[in-house]
Amino acid sequence: MSTYTLPQSTVAGGLAVDLDRPLIAADDSRWTWTGSRDNTGMPLVQTAEGAPVRLSLVYAIRGPLIAAPRPVSAAERHAALTAFTRTVAQLLSRLHRRAA
């Protein structure tokens, strides 16, 4: 039996924030969740060189936060290339039949 871990998230500024991924603020600063929360339950985030601060404070000072893009997996890349190749082959086949 496999287990599934629910992603950690919170709401900041009325928007859901995915805490399992690095966060990028409007000023392009990068933040990561420390895995901890303060006594009110607010997640603590930090930059590579900074001390932990409340997510709500970062949101208020640095602007909205978005999750950093997730790298594309090899399986996803393979599926996209396979679908593209199949589509091109079908298109060429149709064009070939029209020309005949």
FIZAKOL-99831 format. One record per residue: residue in three letters; x, y, z of N, C-alpha, C in turn. Coordinates in pm, whole numbers, plus 32768, in hexadecimal, padded with zeros to 4 digits. Example, Ala and Ser with C-alpha at 12.3 -4.5 7.8 and 13.67 -1.06 7.14 Angstrom:
FIZAKOL-99831
Ala85277DC7830C84CE7E3E830C85287EB6830C;Ser85057F1F82C485577F9682CA850A80038313;
***
This chain:
FIZAKOL-99831
Met80547F8B80008000800080008059807C8000;Ser803F80D87FA5809081517F9E805281BE7FF4;Thr80A68218802080758288806F80838308801F;Tyr80318368803C803283E87FF8803A84568060;Thr809884AE804F80A6851E80AB80608597806F;Leu800485CF80B97FBD86458088801C86BB8082;Pro8013870B8018806B8780800F804987E4807D;Gln80AF882A80AA809C8892810E8078891380C5;Ser8011895580F47FEB89D480B77FAF8A2E8122;Thr7FA08AAC80FF7F628B0D81587F228B768100;Val7EDB8BD3813C7E9D8C3F80F27EDF8CC2811B;Ala7F0B8D0F80B87F478D9280D17F0C8DF3806C;Gly7ED68E60809D7E9A8EC280447E248E8B7FF7;Gly7DE08E28802F7D6D8DEC7FED7D908D837F86;Leu7E118D667F737E3C8D037F107E808C8E7F56;Ala7E6A8C177F227EAD8BA07F587F408BA47F31;Val7F978B867F9180288B847F7A80598AF67F96;Asp809C8ABB7F3280D38A347F3F81598A3E7F88;Leu815D8A0C800281D68A178054823F89AE8032;Asp821989497FE5827888DE7FC382D889077F54;Arg82C089797F15831689A77EA983548A2D7ED0;Pro83C98A4D7E9A84038AD17EB483A28B3E7E84;Leu83A58BAE7EC8834A8C1D7EA883988C927E6F;Ile835C8CD77E0F83998D4D7DD3833C8DC27DEE;Ala83748E2D7E2B83268EA57E4983268F027DD0;Ala82D18F687DD582C48FC77D678349900E7D4A;Asp839F901D7DAF8421905F7D9B848E8FFB7D70;Asp84668F817D4C84BC8F157D1F85128ED87D8E;Ser84F48EF67E0A853C8EB47E7885058E267E86;Arg855C8DC87EAD853A8D3A7EB8852C8D137F4A;Trp84C28CC97F6884A38CA37FF184838C0F7FF8;Thr84A68BCF806584818B44807C84448B378107;Trp83E78ADB811383A88AC18193840A8A7781EB;Thr84148A9F826784718A5F82C6843A89DB82FA;Gly83BA89C382E4837A894C831D833B896B83A4;Ser834A89E783D183158A10845382A88A798442;Arg825C8A8A84AC81F58AF284B282058B3C8536;Asp81D68BB9853881DD8C0585B6816A8BDB8611;Asn815C8C1C868380F68BF486E480688C0D86B4;Thr80558C5A86487FD08C6F86107FB38C0F859D;Gly80168BBF857780058B61850980358B958483;Met806B8C0F8481809E8C4A840581238C0A83E0;Pro81328BDD836381B08BA0833882258C018341;Leu829A8BCD836383158C1C836583658BFB82E8;Val838F8C6382A183DC8C518226845F8C9D8234;Gln84C08C7A81DF85408CC181E485838CBD815C;Thr85DD8D1D814786328D1C80D186AC8CC780F2;Ala87048CB38092877A8C6080A887D28C988117;Glu87D98D1D812288338D58818587EA8D9B81F9;Gly87668D9881F9871C8DE1826086E78D8B82D0;Ala86B28DCF833486748D8D83A685E18D738385;Pro85A38D1183C685168CF683AC84BD8D6C83D0;Val845B8D87837A83F78DF18391836D8DBA836D;Arg83088DFD839F827E8DD38384825C8DE882F0;Leu82198D8882B581F08D90822B819B8E0C8212;Ser81438E2E826F80ED8EA3825E81408F248256;Leu81AF8F2C829E82068FA1829A824B8FAB8211;Val827C8F3A81DF82BB8F39815A82558F6580F2;Tyr81DB8F3280FC81728F55809D81548FEB80A2;Ala814F9022811B812F90B0812C819E910B80F8;Ile821C90E5810B828D913A80E582BD911F8057;Arg82C590A180328301907A7FB1829D90657F41;Gly821D90627F6281B7904F7EFB818C8FBF7EF1;Pro81318FA37E9380FC8F1B7E8481698EB47E6B;Leu81508E3C7E9B81AE8DCC7E8A81718D657E2D;Ile81C38D2F7DD481988CC27D7F81F98C4E7D92;Ala81C98BD67D7A82208B627D82827F8B627D0B;Ala82FD8B427D24835F8B387CB883358AC77C5A;Pro83528AD87BDA832E8A6E7B7B836E89E97BA2;Arg832089807B94835188F97BB1839A88C57B36;Pro840F888A7B46845688537AD2840287E77A8E;Val840D87DF7A0C83C5877A79BF841086F579CE;Ser83C5868D79EC8403860979FD842285CB7975;Ala847885687976849A852078FA841E84DD78C0;Ala83C884A77915834E846678E582F084CB78A2;Glu82E3854278DD828E85AA78A182C885D9781B;Arg834B85E87816838C8611779A837785A7772E;His838785287753837484BB76F582E484B776C2;Ala828284C7771B81F684C676F381D785387692;Ala820D85AE76AB81F5862176538232860A75CA;Leu82AD85D775C682EE85BE754682A8854F74F8;Thr827A84E9753D8230847C74FB81AE84B074C0;Ala81648500750B80E7853874D8810185947462;Phe816985E67469818A864073FB81AE85F0737D;Thr8202858A738D822B8538731B81B284F472DA;Arg815984BF732D80E0847E72FB808984E272AF;Thr8078855A72E3802785C072A2806285E8721B;Val80E385FC7215812586207197811685AF7132;Ala81268533715D811784C17102808A84B970CB;Gln802584D1711E7F9B84CF70F17F818540708D;Leu7FB585B670A97FA58627704F7FE5860B6FC7;Leu805F85D76FC880A385B66F4A8058854B6EFD;Ser801F84EA6F437FD184816F027F5684BC6EBE;Arg7F1085166F007E9A85576EC57EC185AA6E4C;Leu7F2E85F46E567F5B86456DE57F8185EC6D6F;His7FC0857D6D8C7FE8851F6D227F6C84E66CDB;Arg7F0484C36D297E89848E6CEC7E4284F66C98;Arg7E4285756CC57E0385E26C777E4C85F86BF2;Ala7ED085EB6BF57F1F86036B7D7F0F85936B17;Ala7EE6851D6B447EDB84AA6AEA7E5B84AA6A98;
***
